[in-house]
């Protein structure tokens, strides 16, 4: 499925991951990539098939000020629905007036993500993946705010 593409491209025998809501996908990705399945708190990559709850986002690793690269890479599947929420993106590398529309169900996730990246350089990097395979990256340095 499209949601697995970032995992298939980025994991290997030197990385760890989990897909807490899809054990079948965990087994497939582990077999194809050689990556090890671990707990959410210990994973280099976490894949969620729906926007994860606040608690999960705040439970993933954020790295440290000296080693921010140890922060988790969180892959979140999103769907486009009625009631989408418009977000403004700012930060290094973003175009002026960059906007993103996310499903209303992702609103809580975005709020939790903003807490997880509030103390740079530590934080998490996120990828939003749509059902048709469109991927949007949200580095830990990008601010996401409701418009």
N, C-alpha and C positions, 0 to 999 in steps of 0.2 A: 504493500500500500504506500501511497505517497508520503504518509507521515513517517515512514521508516527511512526515507532517503537520506536525511542528514546523518542518522546513525550508521547506515551502510557506508556512507562516504567518509565518516570521520573516526569511527572506532576501529581498533585493531588489537593485537595481542598485548599491547602496552597500556590499554585504556580499560576502564570499567564503566558499566552502565546499568540501568534498570528501567523497566517499563512497568511500574507498579500495578497498572490496571490491565495489563495484557501479557500474561505469562507465556502464551503461545508465541507471541512476537519476540519475547525475550529469548526463548529457545532458538528460534530461527536466526536471529541476529547473532547470538553467541556462536552458533554453528558456522555461519557464513563469514564472520569476521575474526573469530578467535578471542573476542573480548569477553571478559568475565562479568557475570551478573552479581551485583552486590546490593546492599541496602541503599535507600535513598540518600542517607547522610554521607555515605562513602563513595557515591558514584561520581565519575567525571562527567557523565552524560545521563540525563533523566528524560525519558519520553513519556508524555501524558497525552492520552487520546482525547481528552477534553480539558478545558482550562482547569488547572489544579486548584484545590482549596488553599486558602491563605496559609494554613499550617504547613502544608507540604513545601510551599515556596520558601518559607522561613526556616525549614529544616535542612535544606540542601547546603552543601559547603559553599562558602563565600571567599575562600582563600584568606590571605593575611595581607597587611600593608606591605610586607617585604616580598610576598609571593602571591600576588593577586591572580596569577595564571592558574592557581590551584582551585579557583572558584568553579562551581558547576556550570555546565552548559545545559540549559533547560530547553527542551523541544516541546512545543505545545501545539496541538491540533486545534484549529479554530474553524468555525463554519460561519458563513455569511447569512445573517437572518434579518428579519424586520427588527427595527429597534437598534441598529448598529450605533455605536458610540464613536464620535470623531475625536481623535487624539492629535495633539501637536507634538512633533519630535524636535528636540534641540540638542546640541552638543557637538563635539568634534566630528567632522566628517559628514554632518547632515546638511542638506540643502536648506537655504532660508525658506521659511514657510512650508517645511515638510509636514505632511499630514498622513495619518493612518486611520482607517476605519476598522474597528474590531467589533465582534459580536457583543451584545450586552452581557452574555454569559462570561466574557473574558474580563469584564470590568474589575471584579474582585481580584483576579490574577494580576492585572496591571497594578493595582494598588499594593499588593504584596510584593511584586517585583520592585516597585519604587522604594519600598522599605529596604529590600535586600541590596539595593545599589546605593543607598544613602551615604555610605562612608567610603568614598573612593580612596585608594584604588581598588579596595576589596569589592566583591560583588559577584553577580552571576551574569553570564551572557545568555540571551534567549533567542530562539528562532520560533516564529509563528509559521505554521504550515497549514495551508488550506486543503480542502478535500481534492482539489484539482492539481495540487502540487506546487502552488505558488509559495515561495519561502521569503519571509521578511526577517532580517536579522536585527536584533536590538542589543547592541553591545552594552556592557555595564556603564559606559560613559554617556549613553544617550538618555536624556530626560524625556519622560512621556507624561503629558498632562492633558486632561480633558480640554477640548476647545470650548 
